[in-house]
Structures are given as C-alpha cells and as structure tokens.
Amino acid sequence: MSITENGISNNNAERAKILVEALPYIQKFTGKVVVIKYGGNAMITPELFDAVIEDIILLQLVGIHTVLVHGGGLEINDMLDKLGIESRFINGLRYTDKETMNIVQSILCGKVNKDLVSTITRMGGSAVGLCGIDGKLFEAKKLDMNDGEDYGYVGEIVGVNPGIVVQAIKDGQIPVVATVAFGVDGETSYNVNADTAAAELAIALRAEKLILLTNTRGVLREKDNDESLIKHISMEQINELRTQGVIQGGMIPKIKCCADAIVGGVRRTHILDGRIPHSILIEMLTDEGAGTMISADCVLTNQL
C-alpha cells in the first residue's frame, strides 16, 4: 500500500475523490424518482445480483427514490422446463396460454419478487413487493399486433395507477414491481413486457430517470465492438441511427421504450450493461458513465 506525503494511503485518497465526484449527482437527484428495469443477464450470477441490490440500496440511502421493475424470463423458462411445457415465442414475445400464465404469475409475483425483497432487506435496505395487479397498478387488454397471430395472455398496457407505488416511496420503501397486469377486458391477468411496463411507470411517476439493464454495453456504432459505444443520443438522432443500421434487432424496442418515456416527460433514459458490476452507480454518479443515455437534449456535456 503506497502512502502520500500526508500519510494517507493512495487507496483512501482515491476513494475520497470518488465520493467528491459523486456529490453533485447526489445533490441533483436527491428526492427524485428513478425507475430501474432489472432482469435477464443482471440476474444470472450472485455477484451481479448483489451488485445491483447494493446500488439500489445506496441510492435509497442518499435520498434517491428508486423503483425496481423486474422480469424473470430465465426463471419462467426453468419452471416450464421442469414441468415439461415448451417455451414458445412469436415475434420475440412469449406465447402465454392459461397454464403458462399461471406459471408466469406464480414465478414473477411470487418467487422472483419475494426473493428480491428479501435480498434488499437482508442487505440493509427497506423494500415492499408489488405486482401490476395490486391497486390496478398496470391495467392491460389483450395484445393485438394486427398480424393475425394470437399471443394468448400477453397484454398491452392501457393504464397505470401509480398510487400504491407513490405511497410505498412516501413510507421509505423501495417498491419492487413484478410485471403482471390486471385485465380490463375480462377476468384475467396478463403477461406484459417488462421494459414497456418500466417506461409506462416512469411516465406515471414523473420520474427523473428510466434505466434499462440489458446484456450489451448500450448502443454500439459497430456491432460487437464495445469501444464503439455511443454515450449520448438525442431524440433527433434516433431515426438517423436506425436508418444507418446502428439501432437494430432487440435494441429497437428498448430505444422505443426510452423515446416513449421521454415524450411522456421522463427527463433522461439509460441503457446499461447488466453484466458490469455497479453499472447503475457508474452511470448515475460519475462523470464517465457506463452506457448509453437517451434524452431530448441535442448537446450533453455531462451526466447532469
């Protein structure tokens, strides 16, 4: 361990610089709402799982109101496999028959949701588990893509009633929200896209930020080249990047969610790599950032 001329270790001096760098961001976002969509690769390993939870708890402790919206596709696949039920996808969406819907609701609202709440609590945070059925948080109707396909119990969100989440925040809790919706067109529940649900909730909460955790560094100008990460994208640049083929494949619906959130009043949105430990803190509380930020601004000089 090296020591500075003042007798302070370089490691401690570096930690102090990091805290000082984070200070203006903490001041900026204290009291604001940040919606984080969590799922997929960020849930694969215990190390990544713990890193996400640590980030969320830290944000809560410095006064940033964090809402965690989660999926659970991997856990659903595992349960369907154990039961001998084939996982079937149509145009990237999980076909959800009645039996599958029961499993989706059980896994998302039960196991995954309560595991997240339990982990947050064990690690020193305070959380409450919710799902879109509670208080009709998410209202949905049967999805109709006008393509002749029947997606089963897959829903399109038609309304958001955020009161139950607002109350949880006022009570000092981290709301942990499972993406199952209350059906308004029948006595049923619906499986809804977690990215879309997070975006719609962020709009309803008038959130400062929406963060989508995914399995890529963000928007890459060159496919499979992390060094080509585009750190800032304005709304005006989205169509151009799509035309150029930079925004393609699975990134298209994520960008759409971000764009919809901005149009709905969310100030800034972020696409982060859930495989990078503490990517949330790096993106929110440092000058460098960790992923791609999409905003209405044409010129961005820093993360603030």
C-alpha positions in Angstrom: 0.0 0.0 0.0 1.5 3.3 -1.0 1.3 6.4 1.2 1.0 10.0 0.2 3.2 12.7 1.7 0.4 13.5 4.1 0.5 10.0 5.5 -2.8 9.0 3.8 -2.9 5.8 1.7 -3.4 6.4 -2.0 -6.4 4.0 -1.9 -8.2 6.1 0.7 -7.3 9.3 -1.2 -8.8 7.7 -4.4 -12.0 6.7 -2.5 -12.3 10.3 -1.3 -12.1 11.6 -4.9 -14.8 9.2 -6.0 -17.1 10.4 -3.2 -16.4 14.1 -4.1 -17.1 13.3 -7.8 -20.5 11.7 -6.8 -21.6 14.7 -4.6 -23.1 16.9 -7.3 -25.0 14.0 -8.8 -26.4 13.0 -5.3 -27.4 16.6 -4.8 -29.1 16.7 -8.2 -31.1 13.5 -7.8 -31.9 13.5 -4.1 -35.7 13.5 -3.7 -36.2 12.4 -7.4 -37.6 9.1 -8.7 -35.5 6.7 -10.7 -37.2 3.7 -12.3 -34.9 0.7 -12.9 -35.9 -2.3 -15.1 -34.0 -5.3 -13.9 -33.8 -8.8 -15.4 -32.0 -11.1 -17.8 -28.2 -11.2 -17.6 -28.1 -9.0 -14.5 -29.8 -11.8 -12.6 -27.6 -14.6 -13.7 -24.8 -14.7 -11.1 -24.8 -14.0 -7.4 -22.1 -11.4 -7.8 -24.1 -9.4 -10.4 -27.3 -9.8 -8.4 -25.6 -8.5 -5.2 -24.0 -5.5 -7.1 -27.4 -4.4 -8.4 -29.0 -4.6 -5.0 -26.1 -2.7 -3.4 -26.5 0.0 -6.0 -30.2 0.3 -5.3 -29.8 0.4 -1.5 -27.1 3.0 -1.8 -29.3 5.2 -3.9 -32.1 4.9 -1.3 -29.7 5.8 1.5 -28.7 9.1 -0.2 -32.3 10.0 -0.7 -32.9 8.9 -4.3 -36.3 7.2 -4.7 -35.6 4.0 -6.6 -38.4 1.9 -8.1 -37.3 -1.6 -9.2 -39.3 -3.2 -12.0 -38.4 -6.7 -12.8 -38.9 -9.6 -15.2 -37.9 -13.2 -14.8 -37.8 -14.9 -18.1 -35.0 -17.3 -17.1 -36.8 -18.5 -14.0 -40.0 -18.9 -16.0 -38.1 -21.0 -18.6 -36.7 -23.1 -15.9 -40.1 -23.9 -14.3 -41.7 -24.6 -17.7 -38.8 -27.0 -18.5 -39.3 -28.8 -15.2 -43.0 -29.2 -15.9 -42.3 -30.4 -19.5 -44.0 -27.3 -21.1 -42.4 -25.9 -24.2 -41.4 -22.3 -24.2 -42.8 -20.8 -27.4 -42.1 -17.4 -28.7 -43.8 -15.5 -31.5 -42.1 -12.4 -32.9 -40.0 -12.3 -29.8 -43.0 -12.5 -27.4 -43.7 -15.4 -25.2 -46.9 -17.2 -26.2 -48.8 -17.4 -23.0 -51.7 -19.9 -22.7 -53.7 -20.2 -19.5 -51.3 -22.8 -17.9 -48.3 -20.7 -18.8 -49.9 -17.5 -17.5 -50.5 -19.2 -14.1 -46.8 -20.1 -14.0 -45.7 -16.6 -15.1 -47.8 -15.1 -12.3 -46.6 -17.5 -9.7 -42.9 -17.0 -10.6 -42.9 -13.3 -11.1 -45.2 -12.2 -8.3 -44.1 -15.0 -6.0 -40.6 -16.3 -6.2 -38.7 -13.7 -8.1 -40.4 -10.7 -6.4 -40.1 -12.0 -2.9 -36.5 -13.1 -3.4 -35.7 -9.5 -4.5 -37.5 -8.0 -1.5 -35.8 -10.5 0.9 -32.3 -9.8 -0.5 -32.8 -6.0 -0.3 -34.0 -6.3 3.3 -31.1 -8.7 4.3 -28.6 -6.3 2.8 -29.8 -3.3 4.8 -32.5 -1.8 2.6 -36.2 -1.5 3.1 -38.4 -2.8 0.3 -42.0 -3.9 -0.4 -43.1 -6.3 -3.1 -45.9 -5.4 -5.6 -47.2 -6.6 -8.9 -49.2 -4.9 -11.5 -52.5 -6.4 -10.2 -52.1 -4.6 -6.8 -54.2 -1.5 -6.9 -54.6 -2.0 -10.6 -51.1 -0.6 -10.9 -51.0 -1.8 -14.5 -54.2 -2.2 -16.5 -54.0 -4.1 -19.7 -56.0 -5.5 -22.5 -55.2 -8.5 -24.8 -52.4 -7.6 -27.2 -53.4 -7.3 -30.8 -50.4 -6.7 -33.1 -52.7 -6.8 -36.2 -50.5 -9.5 -37.6 -53.0 -12.4 -37.4 -51.1 -14.0 -34.5 -52.6 -15.0 -31.2 -50.2 -14.3 -28.4 -52.5 -15.7 -25.7 -52.5 -13.9 -22.4 -50.0 -11.3 -23.4 -51.2 -7.8 -22.6 -50.9 -4.3 -23.8 -50.8 -1.7 -21.0 -53.7 0.8 -21.3 -53.5 2.4 -17.9 -51.2 3.0 -15.0 -52.4 3.8 -11.4 -49.2 4.6 -9.5 -50.8 5.5 -6.1 -49.6 2.3 -4.4 -46.0 2.9 -5.6 -46.2 6.6 -4.5 -47.3 5.5 -1.1 -44.5 3.0 -0.8 -42.0 5.7 -1.6 -43.5 8.0 1.0 -43.2 5.2 3.5 -39.5 5.0 2.8 -39.7 1.7 0.9 -38.1 0.6 -2.3 -41.1 -0.6 -4.4 -40.2 -3.9 -6.2 -42.7 -4.4 -9.0 -43.5 -7.6 -10.9 -44.8 -7.1 -14.4 -48.1 -8.9 -14.4 -51.1 -6.7 -15.3 -54.8 -6.5 -14.3 -57.0 -7.4 -17.3 -59.7 -4.7 -18.1 -61.3 -6.8 -20.9 -62.0 -9.9 -18.9 -61.5 -11.8 -15.7 -57.8 -12.5 -16.3 -54.3 -11.3 -15.7 -51.8 -10.5 -18.4 -48.1 -11.0 -19.0 -46.7 -7.7 -20.1 -43.3 -6.6 -21.4 -41.1 -5.5 -18.5 -39.3 -2.7 -20.5 -42.6 -1.3 -21.5 -44.0 -1.6 -18.0 -41.0 0.3 -16.6 -41.3 3.1 -19.2 -45.1 3.5 -18.5 -44.5 3.5 -14.7 -41.7 6.1 -15.1 -44.0 8.4 -17.0 -46.8 8.0 -14.4 -44.4 8.7 -11.6 -42.9 11.7 -13.4 -39.5 10.0 -12.9 -36.2 11.8 -13.4 -34.7 8.8 -15.0 -35.5 5.4 -16.5 -32.7 2.8 -16.6 -33.0 -0.4 -18.6 -30.4 -3.1 -17.7 -29.6 -5.3 -20.7 -26.9 -7.6 -22.0 -24.9 -5.1 -24.1 -22.8 -2.1 -23.3 -25.5 0.1 -24.8 -25.9 1.4 -28.4 -22.8 0.4 -30.3 -21.9 2.1 -33.6 -20.0 -1.1 -34.6 -21.7 -4.4 -33.7 -19.7 -6.4 -31.1 -17.2 -3.6 -30.6 -17.7 -2.2 -27.1 -15.2 0.6 -27.8 -17.8 2.0 -30.3 -20.3 2.7 -27.5 -22.4 5.8 -28.2 -22.7 7.5 -24.8 -25.2 10.2 -25.7 -28.1 10.0 -28.1 -30.7 12.8 -28.6 -34.2 12.2 -29.7 -33.3 13.8 -33.0 -30.6 11.2 -33.7 -32.7 8.1 -33.2 -34.2 7.9 -36.7 -30.8 8.6 -38.3 -29.2 5.8 -36.3 -32.0 3.4 -37.2 -31.6 4.2 -40.9 -27.8 3.6 -40.6 -28.5 0.2 -39.1 -26.8 1.2 -35.8 -30.0 0.7 -33.8 -31.3 -2.7 -34.9 -32.7 -6.0 -33.6 -33.5 -6.2 -29.9 -32.2 -2.7 -29.4 -35.1 -1.2 -31.4 -37.9 -1.9 -28.8 -35.6 -0.7 -26.0 -34.9 2.6 -27.7 -38.6 2.9 -28.4 -39.4 2.5 -24.7 -36.8 5.2 -23.9 -38.2 7.5 -26.5 -41.8 7.0 -25.3 -40.6 7.7 -21.7 -39.0 11.0 -22.8 -42.1 12.0 -24.8 -44.1 11.2 -21.6 -42.0 13.6 -19.5 -39.1 11.5 -18.2 -36.0 13.7 -18.4 -33.4 11.1 -19.3 -33.2 7.4 -20.0 -30.3 5.0 -19.9 -29.5 1.6 -21.4 -26.8 -0.2 -19.3 -25.0 -3.5 -19.4 -26.3 -5.5 -16.5 -23.2 -7.7 -16.7 -21.0 -4.8 -15.5 -20.9 -4.7 -11.6 -22.3 -1.4 -10.3 -23.1 -0.1 -13.7 -26.0 1.8 -12.2 -23.8 3.8 -9.8 -21.2 4.3 -12.5 -23.8 5.7 -14.9 -25.6 7.9 -12.3 -22.9 9.2 -10.0 -19.7 9.5 -12.2 -18.6 11.8 -15.0 -17.7 8.9 -17.3 -20.9 6.9 -17.2 -21.3 3.3 -18.2 -23.8 3.0 -21.0 -25.9 5.0 -23.5 -28.0 7.9 -22.3 -31.0 9.0 -24.5 -32.5 12.4 -23.8 -34.3 15.2 -25.5 -31.1 17.3 -25.3 -29.1 17.8 -28.5 -25.9 18.6 -26.7 -24.8 17.0 -23.5 -21.7 18.0 -21.7 -22.1 15.7 -18.7 -24.5 13.3 -16.9 -26.2 16.2 -15.1 
